[in-house]
Amino acid sequence: MAFSHPLARGAKIWAEKTLDGEDHQVLVVVTTIALGPGVKGFKKRLVEKLSRAAQEYLAASAEATGFVLINRMRDWDAKSS
């Protein structure tokens, strides 16, 4: 079962290695919504809605131990100016 949500533009399970050498699976969710309170257009309820959906997916699938929300890389330059 793959993660899918109207606010997500893509999602993938990525393997990460912690500082103590343990491997973990993390759900990486790519979105176009503003994720930080200091960013123009930030809507807390949308971030909470997407976060809740990711948490529910993790609880149902047990594919990963956590999740992270990120913006598309092409949006990064626009936000830094």
Secondary structure by P-SEA (a helix, b strand, c coil): cccccccccbbbbbbbbcccbbbbbbbbbbbccccccccccccaaaaaaaaaaaaaaaaaccccccccccccccccccccc
